């Protein structure tokens, strides 16, 4: 079973700090995604800061989201 995101905090330089329900706290770098059409609006720092928990993963105010598997598997331990 994949870990569920419990808390998310936007950091500088388009990094997210995520706490998962298995106790891990990891960081996820959003920069590689910012050139994709679905994520390019997140270059706006104010929009980037609107990230919140949504179901098993996270999403932003504009509806952009990241697949839970992608979020967990491509994040790194702090």
Biopython code that builds the backbone (N, CA, C, O; Angstrom):
import numpy as np
from Bio.PDB.StructureBuilder import StructureBuilder

atoms = [
    (1, "UNK", "N", (0.841, -1.187, 0.000)),
    (1, "UNK", "CA", (0.000, 0.000, 0.000)),
    (1, "UNK", "C", (0.880, 1.242, 0.000)),
    (1, "UNK", "O", (1.834, 1.338, 0.772)),
    (2, "UNK", "N", (0.556, 2.183, -0.863)),
    (2, "UNK", "CA", (1.364, 3.393, -0.952)),
    (2, "UNK", "C", (1.091, 4.310, 0.237)),
    (2, "UNK", "O", (-0.045, 4.399, 0.701)),
    (3, "UNK", "N", (2.122, 4.990, 0.732)),
    (3, "UNK", "CA", (1.919, 5.952, 1.807)),
    (3, "UNK", "C", (1.059, 7.136, 1.350)),
    (3, "UNK", "O", (1.120, 7.556, 0.194)),
    (4, "UNK", "N", (0.278, 7.650, 2.260)),
    (4, "UNK", "CA", (-0.601, 8.786, 1.997)),
    (4, "UNK", "C", (0.062, 10.060, 2.507)),
    (4, "UNK", "O", (0.626, 10.074, 3.601)),
    (5, "UNK", "N", (-0.003, 11.123, 1.723)),
    (5, "UNK", "CA", (0.499, 12.424, 2.158)),
    (5, "UNK", "C", (-0.432, 12.969, 3.235)),
    (5, "UNK", "O", (-1.649, 13.009, 3.053)),
    (6, "UNK", "N", (0.155, 13.391, 4.366)),
    (6, "UNK", "CA", (-0.628, 13.959, 5.460)),
    (6, "UNK", "C", (-0.486, 15.466, 5.570)),
    (6, "UNK", "O", (-1.445, 16.172, 5.882)),
    (7, "UNK", "N", (0.732, 15.952, 5.309)),
    (7, "UNK", "CA", (1.026, 17.387, 5.391)),
    (7, "UNK", "C", (1.928, 17.757, 4.233)),
    (7, "UNK", "O", (2.766, 16.968, 3.796)),
    (8, "UNK", "N", (1.742, 18.967, 3.747)),
    (8, "UNK", "CA", (2.620, 19.472, 2.690)),
    (8, "UNK", "C", (2.949, 20.931, 2.984)),
    (8, "UNK", "O", (2.095, 21.713, 3.402)),
    (9, "UNK", "N", (4.203, 21.267, 2.755)),
    (9, "UNK", "CA", (4.672, 22.629, 3.008)),
    (9, "UNK", "C", (5.504, 23.074, 1.816)),
    (9, "UNK", "O", (6.491, 22.421, 1.478)),
    (10, "UNK", "N", (5.122, 24.187, 1.165)),
    (10, "UNK", "CA", (5.945, 24.696, 0.062)),
    (10, "UNK", "C", (7.202, 25.375, 0.611)),
    (10, "UNK", "O", (7.137, 26.161, 1.556)),
    (11, "UNK", "N", (8.330, 25.062, 0.008)),
    (11, "UNK", "CA", (9.609, 25.654, 0.391)),
    (11, "UNK", "C", (10.126, 26.513, -0.749)),
    (11, "UNK", "O", (9.486, 26.618, -1.796)),
    (12, "UNK", "N", (11.268, 27.118, -0.550)),
    (12, "UNK", "CA", (11.918, 27.920, -1.592)),
    (12, "UNK", "C", (12.311, 27.034, -2.774)),
    (12, "UNK", "O", (12.483, 25.823, -2.635)),
    (13, "UNK", "N", (12.448, 27.660, -3.927)),
    (13, "UNK", "CA", (12.996, 27.007, -5.116)),
    (13, "UNK", "C", (12.122, 25.834, -5.608)),
    (13, "UNK", "O", (12.635, 24.852, -6.145)),
    (14, "UNK", "N", (10.802, 25.953, -5.417)),
    (14, "UNK", "CA", (9.824, 24.970, -5.924)),
    (14, "UNK", "C", (10.031, 23.570, -5.358)),
    (14, "UNK", "O", (9.901, 22.569, -6.063)),
    (15, "UNK", "N", (10.356, 23.525, -4.074)),
    (15, "UNK", "CA", (10.491, 22.262, -3.347)),
    (15, "UNK", "C", (9.301, 22.137, -2.401)),
    (15, "UNK", "O", (8.875, 23.124, -1.802)),
    (16, "UNK", "N", (8.770, 20.932, -2.269)),
    (16, "UNK", "CA", (7.717, 20.647, -1.300)),
    (16, "UNK", "C", (8.274, 19.737, -0.223)),
    (16, "UNK", "O", (9.028, 18.808, -0.513)),
    (17, "UNK", "N", (7.903, 20.004, 1.015)),
    (17, "UNK", "CA", (8.213, 19.099, 2.107)),
    (17, "UNK", "C", (6.923, 18.363, 2.442)),
    (17, "UNK", "O", (5.901, 18.992, 2.714)),
    (18, "UNK", "N", (6.965, 17.040, 2.424)),
    (18, "UNK", "CA", (5.751, 16.231, 2.577)),
    (18, "UNK", "C", (5.939, 15.232, 3.703)),
    (18, "UNK", "O", (6.947, 14.529, 3.772)),
    (19, "UNK", "N", (4.949, 15.183, 4.587)),
    (19, "UNK", "CA", (4.924, 14.170, 5.632)),
    (19, "UNK", "C", (3.925, 13.096, 5.220)),
    (19, "UNK", "O", (2.773, 13.394, 4.903)),
    (20, "UNK", "N", (4.375, 11.850, 5.227)),
    (20, "UNK", "CA", (3.540, 10.723, 4.832)),
    (20, "UNK", "C", (3.066, 9.951, 6.062)),
    (20, "UNK", "O", (3.651, 10.058, 7.139)),
    (21, "UNK", "N", (2.004, 9.177, 5.887)),
    (21, "UNK", "CA", (1.417, 8.455, 7.010)),
    (21, "UNK", "C", (2.264, 7.292, 7.526)),
    (21, "UNK", "O", (1.902, 6.663, 8.520)),
    (22, "UNK", "N", (3.371, 7.002, 6.876)),
    (22, "UNK", "CA", (4.299, 5.987, 7.377)),
    (22, "UNK", "C", (5.397, 6.616, 8.238)),
    (22, "UNK", "O", (6.342, 5.940, 8.645)),
    (23, "UNK", "N", (5.261, 7.923, 8.509)),
    (23, "UNK", "CA", (6.214, 8.635, 9.356)),
    (23, "UNK", "C", (7.351, 9.299, 8.608)),
    (23, "UNK", "O", (8.113, 10.060, 9.204)),
    (24, "UNK", "N", (7.486, 9.031, 7.317)),
    (24, "UNK", "CA", (8.566, 9.640, 6.537)),
    (24, "UNK", "C", (8.257, 11.099, 6.229)),
    (24, "UNK", "O", (7.113, 11.471, 5.970)),
    (25, "UNK", "N", (9.294, 11.907, 6.264)),
    (25, "UNK", "CA", (9.214, 13.293, 5.790)),
    (25, "UNK", "C", (10.186, 13.387, 4.629)),
    (25, "UNK", "O", (11.384, 13.150, 4.786)),
    (26, "UNK", "N", (9.659, 13.736, 3.462)),
    (26, "UNK", "CA", (10.465, 13.745, 2.249)),
    (26, "UNK", "C", (10.298, 15.073, 1.524)),
    (26, "UNK", "O", (9.371, 15.835, 1.800)),
    (27, "UNK", "N", (11.193, 15.334, 0.607)),
    (27, "UNK", "CA", (11.113, 16.530, -0.232)),
    (27, "UNK", "C", (10.875, 16.113, -1.674)),
    (27, "UNK", "O", (11.373, 15.086, -2.137)),
    (28, "UNK", "N", (10.104, 16.934, -2.368)),
    (28, "UNK", "CA", (9.766, 16.674, -3.761)),
    (28, "UNK", "C", (10.087, 17.936, -4.554)),
    (28, "UNK", "O", (9.588, 19.017, -4.241)),
    (29, "UNK", "N", (10.909, 17.795, -5.568)),
    (29, "UNK", "CA", (11.325, 18.916, -6.414)),
    (29, "UNK", "C", (10.345, 19.059, -7.575)),
    (29, "UNK", "O", (10.250, 18.174, -8.426)),
    (30, "UNK", "N", (9.623, 20.165, -7.608)),
    (30, "UNK", "CA", (8.619, 20.403, -8.647)),
    (30, "UNK", "C", (9.247, 21.013, -9.906)),
    (30, "UNK", "O", (8.616, 21.006, -10.963)),
    (31, "UNK", "N", (10.465, 21.536, -9.818)),
    (31, "UNK", "CA", (11.084, 22.233, -10.958)),
    (31, "UNK", "C", (11.063, 21.438, -12.264)),
    (31, "UNK", "O", (10.766, 22.027, -13.303)),
    (32, "UNK", "N", (11.363, 20.130, -12.271)),
    (32, "UNK", "CA", (11.344, 19.393, -13.537)),
    (32, "UNK", "C", (9.964, 19.358, -14.212)),
    (32, "UNK", "O", (9.877, 19.088, -15.410)),
    (33, "UNK", "N", (8.912, 19.620, -13.480)),
    (33, "UNK", "CA", (7.549, 19.568, -14.007)),
    (33, "UNK", "C", (7.071, 20.912, -14.553)),
    (33, "UNK", "O", (6.090, 20.970, -15.293)),
    (34, "UNK", "N", (7.762, 21.991, -14.188)),
    (34, "UNK", "CA", (7.273, 23.334, -14.495)),
    (34, "UNK", "C", (7.232, 23.673, -15.980)),
    (34, "UNK", "O", (6.546, 24.619, -16.367)),
    (35, "UNK", "N", (7.932, 22.943, -16.809)),
    (35, "UNK", "CA", (7.889, 23.208, -18.251)),
    (35, "UNK", "C", (6.803, 22.417, -18.966)),
    (35, "UNK", "O", (6.627, 22.563, -20.175)),
    (36, "UNK", "N", (6.077, 21.585, -18.236)),
    (36, "UNK", "CA", (4.934, 20.859, -18.795)),
    (36, "UNK", "C", (3.703, 21.754, -18.702)),
    (36, "UNK", "O", (3.499, 22.444, -17.703)),
    (37, "UNK", "N", (2.910, 21.736, -19.725)),
    (37, "UNK", "CA", (1.734, 22.611, -19.809)),
    (37, "UNK", "C", (0.855, 22.560, -18.556)),
    (37, "UNK", "O", (0.373, 23.599, -18.102)),
    (38, "UNK", "N", (0.642, 21.379, -17.997)),
    (38, "UNK", "CA", (-0.236, 21.233, -16.834)),
    (38, "UNK", "C", (0.311, 21.910, -15.579)),
    (38, "UNK", "O", (-0.437, 22.174, -14.638)),
    (39, "UNK", "N", (1.607, 22.188, -15.566)),
    (39, "UNK", "CA", (2.229, 22.745, -14.362)),
    (39, "UNK", "C", (2.853, 24.117, -14.562)),
    (39, "UNK", "O", (3.339, 24.705, -13.596)),
    (40, "UNK", "N", (2.858, 24.644, -15.774)),
    (40, "UNK", "CA", (3.597, 25.886, -16.023)),
    (40, "UNK", "C", (3.074, 27.075, -15.217)),
    (40, "UNK", "O", (3.844, 27.987, -14.914)),
    (41, "UNK", "N", (1.798, 27.092, -14.865)),
    (41, "UNK", "CA", (1.261, 28.201, -14.061)),
    (41, "UNK", "C", (1.819, 28.199, -12.641)),
    (41, "UNK", "O", (1.764, 29.213, -11.946)),
    (42, "UNK", "N", (2.354, 27.061, -12.217)),
    (42, "UNK", "CA", (2.930, 26.977, -10.875)),
    (42, "UNK", "C", (4.242, 27.740, -10.758)),
    (42, "UNK", "O", (4.796, 27.845, -9.664)),
    (43, "UNK", "N", (4.744, 28.268, -11.857)),
    (43, "UNK", "CA", (5.924, 29.130, -11.800)),
    (43, "UNK", "C", (5.618, 30.397, -11.016)),
    (43, "UNK", "O", (6.528, 31.053, -10.508)),
    (44, "UNK", "N", (4.329, 30.744, -10.916)),
    (44, "UNK", "CA", (3.902, 31.885, -10.096)),
    (44, "UNK", "C", (4.074, 31.479, -8.626)),
    (44, "UNK", "O", (3.378, 30.579, -8.156)),
    (45, "UNK", "N", (4.979, 32.121, -7.905)),
    (45, "UNK", "CA", (5.252, 31.717, -6.526)),
    (45, "UNK", "C", (4.014, 31.752, -5.617)),
    (45, "UNK", "O", (3.890, 30.930, -4.709)),
    (46, "UNK", "N", (3.121, 32.680, -5.857)),
    (46, "UNK", "CA", (1.920, 32.753, -5.032)),
    (46, "UNK", "C", (1.001, 31.563, -5.277)),
    (46, "UNK", "O", (0.417, 31.030, -4.333)),
    (47, "UNK", "N", (0.867, 31.144, -6.515)),
    (47, "UNK", "CA", (0.071, 29.959, -6.828)),
    (47, "UNK", "C", (0.755, 28.713, -6.275)),
    (47, "UNK", "O", (0.089, 27.827, -5.739)),
    (48, "UNK", "N", (2.065, 28.638, -6.399)),
    (48, "UNK", "CA", (2.808, 27.485, -5.881)),
    (48, "UNK", "C", (2.542, 27.289, -4.390)),
    (48, "UNK", "O", (2.452, 26.154, -3.920)),
    (49, "UNK", "N", (2.416, 28.378, -3.651)),
    (49, "UNK", "CA", (2.189, 28.313, -2.208)),
    (49, "UNK", "C", (0.800, 27.811, -1.834)),
    (49, "UNK", "O", (0.551, 27.549, -0.657)),
    (50, "UNK", "N", (-0.114, 27.669, -2.790)),
    (50, "UNK", "CA", (-1.482, 27.225, -2.492)),
    (50, "UNK", "C", (-1.602, 25.709, -2.395)),
    (50, "UNK", "O", (-2.712, 25.194, -2.262)),
    (51, "UNK", "N", (-0.514, 24.997, -2.455)),
    (51, "UNK", "CA", (-0.532, 23.530, -2.406)),
    (51, "UNK", "C", (-1.211, 23.044, -1.125)),
    (51, "UNK", "O", (-1.045, 23.629, -0.055)),
    (52, "UNK", "N", (-1.981, 21.956, -1.260)),
    (52, "UNK", "CA", (-2.684, 21.381, -0.109)),
    (52, "UNK", "C", (-2.842, 19.878, -0.310)),
    (52, "UNK", "O", (-2.652, 19.360, -1.410)),
    (53, "UNK", "N", (-3.189, 19.200, 0.757)),
    (53, "UNK", "CA", (-3.464, 17.770, 0.696)),
    (53, "UNK", "C", (-4.787, 17.547, -0.023)),
    (53, "UNK", "O", (-5.754, 18.278, 0.192)),
    (54, "UNK", "N", (-4.819, 16.530, -0.878)),
    (54, "UNK", "CA", (-6.045, 16.167, -1.610)),
    (54, "UNK", "C", (-6.064, 14.656, -1.763)),
    (54, "UNK", "O", (-5.329, 14.103, -2.581)),
    (55, "UNK", "N", (-6.895, 13.991, -0.986)),
    (55, "UNK", "CA", (-6.959, 12.530, -1.066)),
    (55, "UNK", "C", (-5.645, 11.908, -0.646)),
    (55, "UNK", "O", (-5.155, 12.165, 0.453)),
    (56, "UNK", "N", (-5.067, 11.086, -1.520)),
    (56, "UNK", "CA", (-3.792, 10.436, -1.232)),
    (56, "UNK", "C", (-2.591, 11.300, -1.587)),
    (56, "UNK", "O", (-1.458, 10.942, -1.264)),
    (57, "UNK", "N", (-2.820, 12.423, -2.241)),
    (57, "UNK", "CA", (-1.717, 13.208, -2.771)),
    (57, "UNK", "C", (-1.893, 14.687, -2.446)),
    (57, "UNK", "O", (-2.399, 15.047, -1.383)),
    (58, "UNK", "N", (-1.468, 15.533, -3.377)),
    (58, "UNK", "CA", (-1.515, 16.985, -3.199)),
    (58, "UNK", "C", (-2.096, 17.640, -4.443)),
    (58, "UNK", "O", (-2.119, 17.046, -5.521)),
    (59, "UNK", "N", (-2.566, 18.874, -4.279)),
    (59, "UNK", "CA", (-3.018, 19.641, -5.434)),
    (59, "UNK", "C", (-2.879, 21.122, -5.133)),
    (59, "UNK", "O", (-2.714, 21.532, -3.985)),
    (60, "UNK", "N", (-2.950, 21.913, -6.199)),
    (60, "UNK", "CA", (-2.881, 23.363, -6.085)),
    (60, "UNK", "C", (-4.242, 23.967, -6.379)),
    (60, "UNK", "O", (-5.142, 23.300, -6.889)),
    (61, "UNK", "N", (-4.371, 25.234, -6.049)),
    (61, "UNK", "CA", (-5.626, 25.961, -6.213)),
    (61, "UNK", "C", (-6.152, 25.928, -7.651)),
    (61, "UNK", "O", (-7.364, 25.975, -7.865)),
    (62, "UNK", "N", (-5.265, 25.849, -8.623)),
    (62, "UNK", "CA", (-5.696, 25.839, -10.027)),
    (62, "UNK", "C", (-6.085, 24.443, -10.515)),
    (62, "UNK", "O", (-6.430, 24.279, -11.685)),
    (63, "UNK", "N", (-6.035, 23.437, -9.642)),
    (63, "UNK", "CA", (-6.418, 22.075, -10.015)),
    (63, "UNK", "C", (-5.262, 21.176, -10.419)),
    (63, "UNK", "O", (-5.460, 19.973, -10.583)),
    (64, "UNK", "N", (-4.066, 21.717, -10.584)),
    (64, "UNK", "CA", (-2.904, 20.873, -10.882)),
    (64, "UNK", "C", (-2.676, 19.923, -9.719)),
    (64, "UNK", "O", (-2.820, 20.305, -8.558)),
    (65, "UNK", "N", (-2.318, 18.680, -10.034)),
    (65, "UNK", "CA", (-2.034, 17.717, -8.981)),
    (65, "UNK", "C", (-0.939, 16.768, -9.448)),
    (65, "UNK", "O", (-0.560, 16.745, -10.618)),
    (66, "UNK", "N", (-0.451, 15.996, -8.503)),
    (66, "UNK", "CA", (0.597, 15.026, -8.810)),
    (66, "UNK", "C", (0.127, 13.660, -8.326)),
    (66, "UNK", "O", (-0.362, 13.518, -7.205)),
    (67, "UNK", "N", (0.279, 12.680, -9.169)),
    (67, "UNK", "CA", (-0.099, 11.298, -8.861)),
    (67, "UNK", "C", (0.565, 10.863, -7.552)),
    (67, "UNK", "O", (1.743, 11.152, -7.342)),
    (68, "UNK", "N", (-0.159, 10.181, -6.674)),
    (68, "UNK", "CA", (0.420, 9.755, -5.399)),
    (68, "UNK", "C", (1.690, 8.913, -5.547)),
    (68, "UNK", "O", (2.636, 9.083, -4.778)),
    (69, "UNK", "N", (1.718, 8.010, -6.525)),
    (69, "UNK", "CA", (2.921, 7.195, -6.735)),
    (69, "UNK", "C", (4.100, 8.053, -7.163)),
    (69, "UNK", "O", (5.217, 7.866, -6.681)),
    (70, "UNK", "N", (3.855, 8.987, -8.060)),
    (70, "UNK", "CA", (4.894, 9.906, -8.525)),
    (70, "UNK", "C", (5.430, 10.725, -7.348)),
    (70, "UNK", "O", (6.638, 10.895, -7.186)),
    (71, "UNK", "N", (4.519, 11.216, -6.549)),
    (71, "UNK", "CA", (4.876, 12.058, -5.411)),
    (71, "UNK", "C", (5.786, 11.302, -4.435)),
    (71, "UNK", "O", (6.824, 11.820, -4.020)),
    (72, "UNK", "N", (5.402, 10.105, -4.082)),
    (72, "UNK", "CA", (6.174, 9.335, -3.109)),
    (72, "UNK", "C", (7.469, 8.791, -3.719)),
    (72, "UNK", "O", (8.538, 8.948, -3.130)),
    (73, "UNK", "N", (7.385, 8.164, -4.874)),
    (73, "UNK", "CA", (8.547, 7.507, -5.476)),
    (73, "UNK", "C", (9.627, 8.476, -5.936)),
    (73, "UNK", "O", (10.802, 8.111, -5.982)),
    (74, "UNK", "N", (9.250, 9.699, -6.275)),
    (74, "UNK", "CA", (10.235, 10.668, -6.771)),
    (74, "UNK", "C", (10.582, 11.737, -5.756)),
    (74, "UNK", "O", (11.155, 12.768, -6.107)),
    (75, "UNK", "N", (10.241, 11.500, -4.505)),
    (75, "UNK", "CA", (10.666, 12.410, -3.445)),
    (75, "UNK", "C", (11.873, 11.793, -2.754)),
    (75, "UNK", "O", (12.151, 10.604, -2.911)),
    (76, "UNK", "N", (12.578, 12.604, -1.996)),
    (76, "UNK", "CA", (13.789, 12.127, -1.340)),
    (76, "UNK", "C", (13.741, 12.452, 0.145)),
    (76, "UNK", "O", (13.100, 13.414, 0.569)),
    (77, "UNK", "N", (14.422, 11.640, 0.914)),
    (77, "UNK", "CA", (14.434, 11.792, 2.367)),
    (77, "UNK", "C", (15.221, 13.033, 2.763)),
    (77, "UNK", "O", (16.285, 13.319, 2.213)),
    (78, "UNK", "N", (14.681, 13.751, 3.717)),
    (78, "UNK", "CA", (15.316, 14.978, 4.206)),
    (78, "UNK", "C", (16.565, 14.667, 4.999)),
    (78, "UNK", "O", (17.230, 15.582, 5.487)),
]
sb = StructureBuilder()
sb.init_structure("model")
sb.init_model(0)
sb.init_chain("A")
sb.init_seg("    ")
for serial, (resi, resn, name, xyz) in enumerate(atoms, 1):
    if name == "N":
        sb.init_residue(resn, " ", resi, " ")
    sb.init_atom(name, np.array(xyz, "f"), 0.0, 1.0, " ", f" {name:<3s}", serial, name[0])
structure = sb.get_structure()
